[in-house]
Amino acid sequence: MNHNWNYPTLMWVGENRINDLIDACQELKISNPLFVTDKDLINLDMIKHILQNLKKNFNNLEIFSNFSGNPIGQNVDEGVKVYNKSNCDGVIAIGGGSALDVGKAVAFMCGQERPIWDFEDIGDYWKRAESSKIPSIIAIPTTAGTGSETGRASAIINKGTGVKKIIFHPKMLPSIVILDPVLTLDLSPRLTAATGMDALAHNLEAFCAPGFHPMANGIAIEGIKLIKKYLITAYKDGKNIEARMSLLSASSMGSTAFQKGLGAIHSLSHPVNSKFNIHHGLSNAIFMPYVLSFNKSEIEHKILEICDYLNLNKSFDSFLEWILDLRKDLNIPHKLSDLMDCNNINLDELSLMAFEDPSTGGNPKKINQKDLKEMYEKSISGNLC
């Protein structure tokens, strides 16, 4: 039994810790940072205030924000050009999962000669990289979902193939993470729900993934508990600082735990994200009960453990009912067809993409392309049986 366990980096946690951003730069000896955020955030007062403080302390502050959700390889290439042209020496990535993924990928790629796709999370492809040329990264999430701030990978879409790829390297793990709940207070109920369900999917799939990793299990089950306790509160009262802090923690915990593995929730989501630009957390939420039902024979004993910890009635059906009720309370559709027109979807293409997704290997129950196609069909019809 040989395993590799990895855990998060230095994390500065608490209300108004964004005020320590300059200290973080100094600690990492970053004097010429590239500030990475997406085009939806760059004009917000919150980001403008952060930039004003940074500009007081740096003679030159480059900004890259020419991208939005579900980033593509060309976004990373453009960011790398800005980084290298300005002789930057570190990255500050702030925003949701897309911004953090782009920021991490830019830092990773700024010193590489190979294309980004040569570093897909397959085997030891990451060893192809020039590790010494990867600068420090400061990651600051403004949503509580992806947990990219504690991850060693970025999800980037290859526009040529339409496939979302996971790019991996250990040094993509940010050197300092700032978890400040104040930055999430203005997150809309819709995004609070979708990102919260994303964090739930990460913790849940990690806990149910096969393999020996009790440390990841402990983190994952506590992350699920935090989401159960606080997600509805944050959805209804976005200014509740305790709920926001707890969800930020649960998000980072999910990303930490899923080094153990993910599964078919993510396998089904990634093709939909790349082909139809559906929010990742929302698609995870939609597919969750269908995948749970498929995996029941392999995960029921683990679900009973979760029920014990969450004080739910100790049965698989009770847990599934909690998931369904939670989605309903968060106004999340039950069916993919409630979200988009599914009449002309090529399910053979999508199911093949899902089968080839790296998350498929971590699914607790052995799965094939036909199984994935059937789950797509059920998610369109709404039939859980």
N, C-alpha and C positions, 0 to 999 in steps of 0.2 A: 504493500500500500504506500505508494509514493505520490505526494500531492504538493502543489505549489500554492501557497496562500499569500495574498497581498492585501494590504490595508491602507486606508487613506493617508493623505499628506497632512501637513500642518493646516489647521482650520481655525480661523478667528470667528467666533460665534457670538452673536448678541445684537441687541438693539443699537443702531447707529454705529456699528463697527465699520461702515463705509468710510467714516472719518479717519480710519487708520490706513487708508489706501496708500498714502504717501510713505508711511512707515514700512508698508509691505514692499514698496519699490526700493526703498533704501536698504532693507534687509537683504534683498535679492540683487542689489547693486545694479538695478535698472535705471539708467539715466536718460534713455531716449526710447520710450515705449511706443508701441503701436496700440492704439485704443480700438478695439473691435466690438462693434455692436451692430444690430440689424437696422434696416431703414425704417422700421416701424417704431423703434425706440429712440433714434438719434435726436428727434425733435421734442421729446418729452422734457418737461421742466426738471424732472429728477435727474436725467442724464446731463442736461445742460448745467445743472448745479455741480455735478461731479466733475465735468470737464472744466468748469471755471476754476475749481480748486486745483485741478491738475496743472492747468496753464500757469498758475501762480508759482508753481514749483519746478516747471520744466521749460527750458528755453525753446524747445521744439517738441510739439506733441502731434504726431500723425494720427489721423482717424481713418478707419475703413469701415464702411457701413453699406456697401452696395450689394446687398443680398437680403433675402427674407426667409420665410420658413422653407423647410426641406431643401437645404443648400446643395448646389451642384459643384462638380470639380472645377469649373471655370471660375466660380466665386473664390475658391481657395487660390487658384493661380493668380487672380487679380490682386488678392490680398498679399500674396508673396511678393509680387512686383512692387507694391507700395512699401512693404517692409524693407526689402533690399535696397530700393532706390533711396530711401531715407536713412539707411544705415542704422536701423533700429536695433535694440539690444534686449528686447523682451516684449511680451504681449500681455495686455490687460484685456481680458474677455469678459464682457458683461451682457447679460440678457437671458433669454430662454435657451433651450437646448441647441437651437440652430446657431445662435451667436457663440455659445461656448464651443460647439463643435468646429465652427469655422476658425475661431481664434486659436484653438489647439492645433488644428490642421495647418494653419499658416505658420505657426511657430515650428511645427515639425518639418514642414516642407521647405522652409526658407534656406536651408543649407543642403538640400538633396539634389541629386542630378537625375535620378530615376523619376518616372511619372508616379503620381500618388497611388495609382492602382497596383503598383508593384509591391505595396505594403499592406495589402488586404490581410485581414486576420485569418490567415491560413498557415498552419504549421509554424515554421520559424522565419516567415517572410520578413518579419520586423528586423531581423539581423542584417538585412541588406542595407539598412540605413546607416548614415554617418551620424552616430549618436552624439559625438562631440560638438556637432553643429546645431543642436537643438537648444534654443534659449529657454529661459525661465518663463513660466506662465502664471499669471494671477487670474483666478476664475471667480466671478461674482454672479451667482444666479439671481434672476429677478422673477423666476417662476419656481414652483415646487413640484417638479415632475420628472425630468429626464435624469437628474443626478449626474449630468455630464461633468460637473465640477470634481467628482471623485472617481472619474473613469479614465482609463488609459487608452481610449479609442474615440474616434469620431465617425458619425454616420453621414456619409456623403454620397449623393446620387451621381452615377455615371450617366450623363445625359445621352451619350451615344447608344447605350444599351437599355436605358430606362431602369437600371437596377440600383437599389440602394446598397452601397458597400460599407463594410465596417473596416476602417483603417486603424491599425493598432501599432503602438510602440509604448514600452514602459515609461519613457520620458515624456509622453503626452500627458501624463498625470500632472496637474498643476502643482506648482511648488507651494503656493499659499492659496487657500480658499477663504473667502469672506462670506459668511452666512449672516445676512442682516435682514430680519423680517420686515423692517420698515420699507425696503425696496419692493416688497410684494403686496403692500397694503392696497394699492390701486388696481390690482389684478381683477379683471372682470369676473363675475360669477361663472360665465361660460368657460373662461380659461382656467379658473380655479378648479372647476369640475374636471375638465379634460386632463389637466396636468396632474391633479390628485389621483385620478384613475390610472394615469401612466405610472406614477410611483407605486400604486397598489399592484399593478401588473408586474413590475420589477421585483417587488418583495415576494409576491405570491409565487411567481414562476421560479424564483431562486429557491424558495423553501421547498417547493415540490420537485425540483430537479434532482435526478439521481446522483449518487456519488457521496463521498464522505467529506463533509465540511460543516461540523457542528458550530463553528464560529459564525459562518455565513447564515446558518439556520437561526441562530440566536438573534442576530441583527435583523434578519428578514421578518421574523415573527413579531418582534417589537415594533418594526416599521409598520406592519399591518395593523397592530393595535393603535398606534398613533393616528393612522389614517381613519380608522373606525371612530376614534374619539373626537377627532378635530375637523375632518373634511366637511361635514355638513355645517358645522359652526362657521368655518371660514367662508363657505359658499353663501350662507345667509347673512353673515356679518363680517365683511371683508376687513374691517378695522380691528378685529380681535387679534391683538399682538401675540397672545399665547398660542392661539390656533395657527397663526402664520409661522411662528417659530417652530412649532411641532411638525408642521407639514414640510418645511424646509429640511428639518432633520430627517424625516422619513424619506424624503427624496434622495438625500445623500446616502442614507442607509440602503436604499434599494439598489443604487448603482454599486455600492460596495459589496452587497450580497450577491449580485448576479454574476460575479466572477465564477460562482458555482455552476451557473448555466441559466438559460432562458428556455423558451419552448415555442409551441405552435401559436400562441397569442402573437408573438413578435414575428413569426414566420408568415402569418397571414397578413399582418399589418404592413410590413415593409413594402410589398408590391403595390398595395393600395396607396401608400404614402407617395411612392415615386411616380406612379402612373396617373393618379388623380388628385394629387396635392391635398390629401386629407390629413388633418392634424393627427400626429402619431398617437397622442394620448387618447383622442376620441376613438380612433380605430381600435386601439387596445381595449377600450371599454366595451365596444360593441362585440368584439370577438370573444371576450373573456368567458361568458357562460357557455358558449358553444364548445370551447376548448376544454373547459372544466368537465363538461358532460362526456366528451370523448375520452378524457383521461381518467374517468372515475375509477375504473378497475385497478389502476396503478397508484392513485394518489389518495384514495379514500381514507386510509389510515393516517396520512399526514393532515388531511383536512380535519379529521377528528381532533388531532392535537391542537390545531388552530382554534377550533370551536371551544376547547377547554380554556385556552388562553384568553379568548375574547368573551367568555361567558355566554356563548351561544348554545342553543340546544345541540346536544352532541350527535349530529347526523350530517351526512353529506348534503341532504336536501335542505336542511336548515341553513347551511353555509351558502348554498346556491341561492336560496331565497333572500338571504341578506344581500348578496351581490345584485340581484335583480331589483330589490327594493332601493338599494343605494343608487343605482343608475336612474331609477324612476324619480327619486328625490332630487337628483342632480339634473333632471331634464335631459338625460342622455337617451338617444334613440335605442330601441331594442333591436332594430334591423338595419343592415347596411342600406337597404332599399328605402329606408326613411330618410337617409342622408343624401343619397345620390341616385341618379337614374341608372339602374342595373340591367336594363333590357338588352343592351348591346355589349356587355362585358364578355371578354374572351376568358372564360373560366379555365380553359386548358392552359392558356398562357400564364395566367395568374398562379394557378396551382403548381405549375412547373417552377416558376420563380420562387414560390413559397417553399417548395421542396428543396431547392438548391440554397435557400437562405441558411447562413451559419447557425441561426437559432434552432433550426429543426433538429440538429443532433442532440440538443439538450432536453428534448421533450421526454417526459417520463414514460410514455407509451410509444412503442415502435410505430412509426408513421410513414405512409407512402403518399405519392401524388394523388391517388384516388381519394384517400382519406381527407386530404386538404381540400380537394375540389368539393367533396361532400359537405365539409364545414363551411365553405364559401356559400354553397347552395342553401344550407340551413340558416346562415346569417342573413341571406336575402329574403327567405320565406318567413323567418322568425320561429321555425320549428326546432325546439331543443331536443326532441326525442330522436 
